[in-house]
Amino acid sequence: MAMLLEEEAKQKQALETYLMVCLLDLNGVSNVGNPDPEILHHYSKSGRPIPEWYLPFNPKYGSLVPGIVNAIKDISESIGLNLDGIKSLFMQKGEEYYQSLKLPASPADCWPQLEKELTDK
């Protein structure tokens, strides 16, 4: 989606999309879909913890993709957005995702790792 937005010269929207990919990646998105309520009920009734692999997000497995980070750097530079501007956009848009998806790690939790990647040469 972000690449399509770039092709359409919608740089800010592409940047927002790449930033939200980073937020999801740092939250350790597992692509398991929605957990089956019956399985969740079974685990809660048995007192056993839900297996980590079954959870939709686990920040323990979060990481950033270098290509996405580089795209953020390139777009930010092309539209004249500095690190503070990137952070502001990440926090603003990220908070919407954090709330609606009930992510375990907030944008504020994730920013230090993204900032480090953005500032490494």
N, CA, C and O atoms as a DFTB+ gen file, in Angstrom:
484 C
 N C O
     1  1       0.819      -1.179       0.000
     2  2       0.000       0.000       0.000
     3  2       0.872       1.255       0.000
     4  3       0.615       2.193      -0.755
     5  1       1.896       1.272       0.841
     6  2       2.772       2.438       0.920
     7  2       3.477       2.682      -0.418
     8  3       3.633       3.829      -0.838
     9  1       3.892       1.632      -1.069
    10  2       4.568       1.788      -2.353
    11  2       3.614       2.379      -3.393
    12  3       4.017       3.217      -4.200
    13  1       2.372       1.953      -3.376
    14  2       1.361       2.502      -4.282
    15  2       1.142       3.981      -3.993
    16  3       1.044       4.788      -4.918
    17  1       1.066       4.337      -2.723
    18  2       0.904       5.742      -2.350
    19  2       2.103       6.570      -2.827
    20  3       1.936       7.707      -3.268
    21  1       3.297       6.006      -2.741
    22  2       4.487       6.703      -3.251
    23  2       4.368       6.941      -4.755
    24  3       4.666       8.031      -5.241
    25  1       3.933       5.920      -5.485
    26  2       3.776       6.054      -6.934
    27  2       2.746       7.115      -7.292
    28  3       2.845       7.768      -8.331
    29  1       1.760       7.278      -6.424
    30  2       0.717       8.288      -6.646
    31  2       1.132       9.658      -6.106
    32  3       0.318      10.580      -6.061
    33  1       2.388       9.789      -5.699
    34  2       2.940      11.040      -5.157
    35  2       2.218      11.489      -3.886
    36  3       2.068      12.686      -3.638
    37  1       1.785      10.548      -3.109
    38  2       1.147      10.829      -1.820
    39  2       2.151      10.452      -0.734
    40  3       1.972       9.489       0.011
    41  1       3.211      11.251      -0.678
    42  2       4.345      10.927       0.177
    43  2       3.989      10.874       1.663
    44  3       4.427       9.966       2.369
    45  1       3.202      11.833       2.142
    46  2       2.889      11.836       3.578
    47  2       2.077      10.592       3.953
    48  3       2.329       9.973       4.986
    49  1       1.111      10.230       3.118
    50  2       0.321       9.021       3.410
    51  2       1.187       7.769       3.336
    52  3       1.003       6.842       4.125
    53  1       2.127       7.732       2.397
    54  2       3.040       6.591       2.303
    55  2       3.889       6.513       3.564
    56  3       4.090       5.434       4.121
    57  1       4.387       7.664       4.011
    58  2       5.188       7.703       5.232
    59  2       4.389       7.207       6.430
    60  3       4.889       6.411       7.225
    61  1       3.154       7.673       6.563
    62  2       2.296       7.215       7.663
    63  2       2.109       5.703       7.616
    64  3       2.132       5.038       8.651
    65  1       1.926       5.167       6.425
    66  2       1.731       3.721       6.274
    67  2       2.981       2.962       6.692
    68  3       2.891       1.969       7.414
    69  1       4.143       3.419       6.245
    70  2       5.394       2.769       6.642
    71  2       5.586       2.850       8.163
    72  3       6.037       1.886       8.781
    73  1       5.250       3.981       8.756
    74  2       5.396       4.121      10.206
    75  2       4.475       3.155      10.950
    76  3       4.857       2.603      11.982
    77  1       3.267       2.949      10.430
    78  2       2.348       2.030      11.104
    79  2       2.787       0.586      10.912
    80  3       2.523      -0.256      11.771
    81  1       3.450       0.287       9.803
    82  2       4.038      -1.049       9.623
    83  2       5.097      -1.269      10.706
    84  3       5.187      -2.351      11.286
    85  1       5.888      -0.240      10.967
    86  2       6.904      -0.342      12.027
    87  2       6.262      -0.574      13.391
    88  3       6.744      -1.389      14.177
    89  1       5.185       0.134      13.669
    90  2       4.496      -0.050      14.952
    91  2       4.006      -1.496      15.089
    92  3       4.178      -2.114      16.139
    93  1       3.406      -2.024      14.042
    94  2       2.931      -3.410      14.086
    95  2       4.101      -4.384      14.208
    96  3       4.041      -5.343      14.978
    97  1       5.159      -4.132      13.449
    98  2       6.336      -5.007      13.511
    99  2       6.952      -5.013      14.907
   100  3       7.336      -6.067      15.414
   101  1       7.045      -3.839      15.528
   102  2       7.633      -3.758      16.874
   103  2       6.730      -4.380      17.935
   104  3       7.191      -4.739      19.018
   105  1       5.451      -4.503      17.621
   106  2       4.526      -5.181      18.521
   107  2       4.539      -6.695      18.303
   108  3       3.812      -7.432      18.970
   109  1       5.368      -7.149      17.369
   110  2       5.501      -8.591      17.142
   111  2       4.255      -9.207      16.541
   112  3       3.772     -10.238      17.011
   113  1       3.735      -8.573      15.500
   114  2       2.531      -9.097      14.860
   115  2       2.801     -10.521      14.372
   116  3       3.846     -10.791      13.781
   117  1       1.847     -11.435      14.623
   118  2       2.069     -12.839      14.281
   119  2       1.184     -13.345      13.146
   120  3       1.339     -14.483      12.704
   121  1       0.268     -12.522      12.674
   122  2      -0.606     -12.899      11.553
   123  2      -1.405     -14.175      11.812
   124  3      -1.615     -14.977      10.902
   125  1      -1.846     -14.358      13.052
   126  2      -2.662     -15.543      13.353
   127  2      -4.152     -15.278      13.178
   128  3      -4.962     -16.194      13.314
   129  1      -4.516     -14.058      12.882
   130  2      -5.922     -13.726      12.765
   131  2      -6.526     -13.497      14.139
   132  3      -5.812     -13.293      15.120
   133  1      -7.826     -13.534      14.195
   134  2      -8.500     -13.359      15.480
   135  2      -8.490     -14.662      16.255
   136  3      -8.879     -15.704      15.727
   137  1      -8.046     -14.611      17.504
   138  2      -8.047     -15.836      18.316
   139  2      -9.457     -16.406      18.461
   140  3     -10.416     -15.663      18.669
   141  1      -9.571     -17.699      18.354
   142  2     -10.857     -18.383      18.498
   143  2     -11.325     -18.270      19.944
   144  3     -10.613     -18.695      20.854
   145  1     -12.520     -17.701      20.175
   146  2     -13.013     -17.541      21.541
   147  2     -13.107     -18.855      22.317
   148  3     -12.907     -18.866      23.531
   149  1     -13.407     -19.959      21.635
   150  2     -13.496     -21.252      22.312
   151  2     -12.137     -21.688      22.857
   152  3     -12.035     -22.213      23.966
   153  1     -11.106     -21.462      22.060
   154  2      -9.765     -21.828      22.511
   155  2      -9.348     -20.949      23.682
   156  3      -8.788     -21.443      24.661
   157  1      -9.620     -19.641      23.588
   158  2      -9.295     -18.738      24.696
   159  2     -10.038     -19.151      25.964
   160  3      -9.467     -19.131      27.055
   161  1     -11.310     -19.524      25.822
   162  2     -12.110     -19.965      26.966
   163  2     -11.524     -21.243      27.564
   164  3     -11.451     -21.391      28.784
   165  1     -11.112     -22.150      26.704
   166  2     -10.514     -23.403      27.167
   167  2      -9.281     -23.119      28.029
   168  3      -9.123     -23.693      29.106
   169  1      -8.417     -22.234      27.549
   170  2      -7.200     -21.912      28.315
   171  2      -7.533     -21.199      29.617
   172  3      -6.943     -21.500      30.655
   173  1      -8.465     -20.263      29.576
   174  2      -8.783     -19.535      30.806
   175  2      -9.438     -20.467      31.823
   176  3      -9.198     -20.330      33.022
   177  1     -10.259     -21.410      31.365
   178  2     -10.912     -22.363      32.259
   179  2      -9.911     -23.346      32.861
   180  3     -10.053     -23.771      34.008
   181  1      -8.892     -23.703      32.067
   182  2      -7.924     -24.693      32.545
   183  2      -6.857     -24.066      33.443
   184  3      -6.152     -24.771      34.166
   185  1      -6.743     -22.728      33.392
   186  2      -5.721     -22.057      34.184
   187  2      -4.353     -22.046      33.526
   188  3      -3.397     -21.494      34.070
   189  1      -4.265     -22.658      32.353
   190  2      -2.997     -22.665      31.618
   191  2      -2.873     -21.380      30.802
   192  3      -3.872     -20.852      30.315
   193  1      -1.661     -20.884      30.656
   194  2      -1.492     -19.665      29.851
   195  2      -1.707     -19.952      28.370
   196  3      -1.445     -21.056      27.894
   197  1      -2.181     -18.956      27.658
   198  2      -2.348     -19.072      26.211
   199  2      -0.947     -19.138      25.591
   200  3      -0.091     -18.325      25.939
   201  1      -0.697     -20.076      24.692
   202  2       0.638     -20.182      24.081
   203  2       1.011     -18.883      23.359
   204  3       0.174     -18.257      22.709
   205  1       2.272     -18.496      23.485
   206  2       2.743     -17.261      22.857
   207  2       2.474     -17.242      21.358
   208  3       2.117     -16.202      20.803
   209  1       2.640     -18.367      20.712
   210  2       2.480     -18.431      19.263
   211  2       1.045     -18.186      18.825
   212  3       0.791     -17.911      17.652
   213  1       0.098     -18.284      19.767
   214  2      -1.304     -18.105      19.424
   215  2      -1.764     -16.660      19.572
   216  3      -2.838     -16.303      19.088
   217  1      -0.985     -15.842      20.219
   218  2      -1.361     -14.449      20.430
   219  2      -1.129     -13.643      19.156
   220  3      -0.149     -13.877      18.449
   221  1      -2.019     -12.697      18.854
   222  2      -1.844     -11.911      17.629
   223  2      -0.636     -10.971      17.679
   224  3      -0.088     -10.612      16.637
   225  1      -0.219     -10.569      18.891
   226  2       0.931      -9.680      19.046
   227  2       1.775     -10.130      20.229
   228  3       1.253     -10.542      21.265
   229  1       3.084     -10.045      20.056
   230  2       3.998     -10.305      21.162
   231  2       5.274      -9.496      20.923
   232  3       6.127      -9.891      20.129
   233  1       5.398      -8.350      21.623
   234  2       6.557      -7.480      21.407
   235  2       7.904      -8.175      21.582
   236  3       8.917      -7.704      21.063
   237  1       7.922      -9.275      22.299
   238  2       9.165     -10.031      22.469
   239  2       9.743     -10.454      21.117
   240  3      10.957     -10.603      20.975
   241  1       8.879     -10.643      20.139
   242  2       9.300     -11.068      18.809
   243  2       9.327      -9.915      17.806
   244  3       9.478     -10.141      16.606
   245  1       9.182      -8.693      18.287
   246  2       9.155      -7.531      17.413
   247  2      10.517      -7.208      16.828
   248  3      11.548      -7.402      17.472
   249  1      10.509      -6.718      15.611
   250  2      11.741      -6.279      14.951
   251  2      11.365      -5.320      13.827
   252  3      10.203      -5.220      13.433
   253  1      12.365      -4.625      13.327
   254  2      12.150      -3.698      12.221
   255  2      12.790      -4.237      10.951
   256  3      13.815      -4.917      10.996
   257  1      12.173      -3.926       9.827
   258  2      12.676      -4.344       8.520
   259  2      13.507      -3.193       7.951
   260  3      12.992      -2.088       7.785
   261  1      14.785      -3.437       7.650
   262  2      15.642      -2.355       7.156
   263  2      15.083      -1.615       5.934
   264  3      15.228      -0.396       5.836
   265  1      14.463      -2.316       5.024
   266  2      13.900      -1.670       3.829
   267  2      12.806      -0.665       4.169
   268  3      12.690       0.378       3.525
   269  1      12.015      -0.979       5.172
   270  2      10.949      -0.064       5.607
   271  2      11.583       1.167       6.258
   272  3      11.180       2.296       5.981
   273  1      12.560       0.949       7.111
   274  2      13.251       2.061       7.778
   275  2      13.895       2.968       6.734
   276  3      13.811       4.191       6.841
   277  1      14.531       2.383       5.732
   278  2      15.149       3.189       4.676
   279  2      14.115       3.983       3.893
   280  3      14.368       5.128       3.520
   281  1      12.960       3.392       3.642
   282  2      11.891       4.115       2.941
   283  2      11.425       5.311       3.773
   284  3      11.160       6.383       3.230
   285  1      11.328       5.128       5.078
   286  2      10.945       6.230       5.967
   287  2      11.978       7.354       5.887
   288  3      11.620       8.529       5.800
   289  1      13.252       6.989       5.915
   290  2      14.322       7.984       5.806
   291  2      14.225       8.743       4.485
   292  3      14.297       9.971       4.459
   293  1      14.063       8.007       3.399
   294  2      14.026       8.627       2.070
   295  2      12.834       9.567       1.915
   296  3      12.990      10.695       1.447
   297  1      11.665       9.116       2.298
   298  2      10.470       9.950       2.148
   299  2      10.563      11.174       3.049
   300  3      10.246      12.288       2.631
   301  1      10.997      10.961       4.282
   302  2      11.118      12.084       5.218
   303  2      12.043      13.153       4.655
   304  3      11.747      14.347       4.718
   305  1      13.150      12.713       4.114
   306  2      14.108      13.658       3.532
   307  2      13.480      14.387       2.340
   308  3      13.654      15.595       2.181
   309  1      12.752      13.646       1.509
   310  2      12.172      14.253       0.306
   311  2      11.092      15.287       0.622
   312  3      10.884      16.222      -0.151
   313  1      10.405      15.123       1.752
   314  2       9.363      16.094       2.106
   315  2       9.835      17.074       3.181
   316  3       9.055      17.895       3.665
   317  1      11.109      16.985       3.552
   318  2      11.681      17.924       4.509
   319  2      11.202      17.735       5.936
   320  3      11.035      18.704       6.678
   321  1      10.983      16.490       6.317
   322  2      10.515      16.190       7.668
   323  2      11.685      15.699       8.511
   324  3      12.321      14.701       8.173
   325  1      11.968      16.395       9.604
   326  2      13.079      16.000      10.471
   327  2      12.633      14.930      11.466
   328  3      11.480      14.497      11.447
   329  1      13.537      14.514      12.320
   330  2      13.260      13.434      13.276
   331  2      12.107      13.786      14.209
   332  3      11.283      12.928      14.527
   333  1      12.042      15.042      14.650
   334  2      10.926      15.458      15.517
   335  2       9.592      15.351      14.791
   336  3       8.584      14.974      15.388
   337  1       9.585      15.682      13.508
   338  2       8.360      15.567      12.714
   339  2       7.944      14.124      12.521
   340  3       6.758      13.798      12.563
   341  1       8.933      13.254      12.308
   342  2       8.639      11.824      12.170
   343  2       8.061      11.302      13.479
   344  3       7.079      10.560      13.481
   345  1       8.675      11.694      14.585
   346  2       8.195      11.237      15.884
   347  2       6.763      11.697      16.128
   348  3       5.927      10.922      16.594
   349  1       6.485      12.951      15.815
   350  2       5.137      13.490      16.014
   351  2       4.107      12.699      15.204
   352  3       3.043      12.352      15.715
   353  1       4.429      12.420      13.947
   354  2       3.537      11.647      13.088
   355  2       3.369      10.226      13.619
   356  3       2.256       9.700      13.646
   357  1       4.463       9.610      14.038
   358  2       4.417       8.256      14.584
   359  2       3.541       8.193      15.835
   360  3       2.730       7.280      15.992
   361  1       3.714       9.164      16.713
   362  2       2.935       9.176      17.957
   363  2       1.451       9.416      17.680
   364  3       0.590       8.750      18.254
   365  1       1.164      10.364      16.805
   366  2      -0.222      10.709      16.509
   367  2      -0.961       9.548      15.836
   368  3      -1.993       9.093      16.330
   369  1      -0.427       9.073      14.706
   370  2      -1.086       7.984      13.987
   371  2      -0.998       6.671      14.779
   372  3      -1.928       5.865      14.784
   373  1       0.134       6.483      15.439
   374  2       0.330       5.258      16.207
   375  2      -0.649       5.108      17.347
   376  3      -1.077       3.997      17.658
   377  1      -1.009       6.212      17.974
   378  2      -1.963       6.153      19.083
   379  2      -3.318       5.638      18.607
   380  3      -3.994       4.907      19.331
   381  1      -3.715       6.013      17.397
   382  2      -4.978       5.516      16.824
   383  2      -4.921       3.995      16.667
   384  3      -5.864       3.293      17.033
   385  1      -3.826       3.498      16.127
   386  2      -3.657       2.053      15.950
   387  2      -3.575       1.344      17.308
   388  3      -4.194       0.301      17.521
   389  1      -2.812       1.926      18.197
   390  2      -2.624       1.346      19.532
   391  2      -3.969       1.142      20.224
   392  3      -4.229       0.084      20.797
   393  1      -4.810       2.155      20.165
   394  2      -6.120       2.070      20.818
   395  2      -7.054       1.099      20.087
   396  3      -7.673       0.239      20.714
   397  1      -7.153       1.240      18.774
   398  2      -8.138       0.431      18.042
   399  2      -7.765      -1.051      17.977
   400  3      -8.646      -1.910      18.008
   401  1      -6.474      -1.355      17.888
   402  2      -6.047      -2.754      17.804
   403  2      -5.695      -3.359      19.159
   404  3      -5.393      -4.548      19.264
   405  1      -5.738      -2.519      20.194
   406  2      -5.380      -2.971      21.548
   407  2      -3.992      -3.619      21.554
   408  3      -3.802      -4.734      22.040
   409  1      -3.032      -2.874      20.994
   410  2      -1.659      -3.375      20.911
   411  2      -1.023      -3.427      22.294
   412  3      -1.343      -2.602      23.149
   413  1      -0.136      -4.373      22.523
   414  2       0.515      -4.454      23.833
   415  2       1.546      -3.351      24.071
   416  3       1.733      -2.929      25.213
   417  1       2.216      -2.878      23.026
   418  2       3.240      -1.839      23.175
   419  2       2.754      -0.554      22.501
   420  3       2.339      -0.566      21.342
   421  1       2.812       0.528      23.229
   422  2       2.351       1.822      22.725
   423  2       3.376       2.429      21.773
   424  3       4.512       1.961      21.704
   425  1       2.983       3.466      21.040
   426  2       3.960       4.173      20.216
   427  2       5.133       4.708      21.050
   428  3       6.278       4.686      20.598
   429  1       4.849       5.179      22.246
   430  2       5.924       5.680      23.123
   431  2       6.888       4.555      23.508
   432  3       8.091       4.783      23.635
   433  1       6.362       3.342      23.693
   434  2       7.213       2.186      23.997
   435  2       8.105       1.841      22.806
   436  3       9.255       1.439      22.979
   437  1       7.567       2.000      21.598
   438  2       8.250       1.574      20.381
   439  2       9.200       2.631      19.806
   440  3      10.159       2.300      19.110
   441  1       8.923       3.895      20.104
   442  2       9.707       4.955      19.490
   443  2      11.223       4.826      19.695
   444  3      11.965       4.999      18.728
   445  1      11.715       4.534      20.898
   446  2      13.174       4.477      21.052
   447  2      13.865       3.534      20.070
   448  3      14.939       3.856      19.561
   449  1      13.275       2.394      19.803
   450  2      13.895       1.444      18.874
   451  2      13.836       1.981      17.441
   452  3      14.806       1.867      16.691
   453  1      12.701       2.563      17.067
   454  2      12.590       3.130      15.720
   455  2      13.538       4.314      15.569
   456  3      14.201       4.453      14.541
   457  1      13.605       5.159      16.578
   458  2      14.498       6.318      16.532
   459  2      15.945       5.868      16.344
   460  3      16.685       6.453      15.553
   461  1      16.342       4.832      17.069
   462  2      17.707       4.321      16.953
   463  2      17.993       3.883      15.510
   464  3      19.052       4.188      14.962
   465  1      17.051       3.172      14.909
   466  2      17.243       2.712      13.527
   467  2      17.274       3.877      12.547
   468  3      18.031       3.855      11.576
   469  1      16.458       4.886      12.796
   470  2      16.416       6.036      11.908
   471  2      17.672       6.890      11.985
   472  3      18.036       7.548      11.010
   473  1      18.329       6.886      13.123
   474  2      19.509       7.733      13.305
   475  2      20.819       6.989      13.076
   476  3      21.873       7.619      12.991
   477  1      20.774       5.656      12.973
   478  2      21.991       4.908      12.624
   479  2      22.336       5.172      11.172
   480  3      21.460       5.203      10.308
   481  1      23.580       5.355      10.920
   482  2      24.036       5.651       9.549
   483  2      24.272       4.376       8.782
   484  3      24.657       4.421       7.613
